[in-house]
């Protein structure tokens, strides 16, 4: 075959190609030349491995770390669909000549169109970024490798590649588990209060203000900030900082209007 003859020619007369290292990746770009040798079954198996691993890891992150605390079903749906769609997009476009650059450009356009329409909380944005990163890694990491270059080049499943890809996913899950662990850090949250005793908001009465807030809210106040003050209505907005009990999460305390609430 042509590839075999060309390979033997380079072996016999490497000077004809100049200063080419035989161990260099430039060796005829075998990955491209032998792409047609990947069977349909191998392509289906490759997509299945990528999709199953990505879906499993995404489900673990969303179900056991994100949803356990936030209980936001809308973001649960978003993360799962976004991850799978991103993986398939990167996988398909990674196998055509447009390359990954255009793929990420399309994602940026979609992100601007959708996620600029409302404020996404920082925790949700962090999980979204992690899910996108995992989808990119799972969609582009090599799974098959070319073997028997000098005789009959063909693709074979690289279990080492699969193991590395699985290890990357496991490390991300481990990192999220450690950072989400209640034993590692104390989770501080806030409560936005419309306070009526504005005579206590002065610095001289800070201790009395804290004692009154703790009595009325039932939490231990770590810190507070005085916001907008309305002297006509004798009311002021106070942002109260306090620690959450172990295993609890707070996603609504900063909302002040019913229309801001999303189930």
DAVENTA-V436218 format. One record per helix or strand. SS is the DSSP state (2 for helix, 1 for strand). FROM is the first residue (numbers start at 0). TO is the last residue. Records with the same first field share a line. If there is no record, write none. Layout:
BEGIN
SS = FROM-TO  FROM-TO
END
This chain:
BEGIN
2 = 1-11  13-16  29-32  34-36  39-69  72-93  98-114  121-139  158-179  197-199  202-216  257-259
1 = 143-146  153-156  187-194  220-229  234-242
END
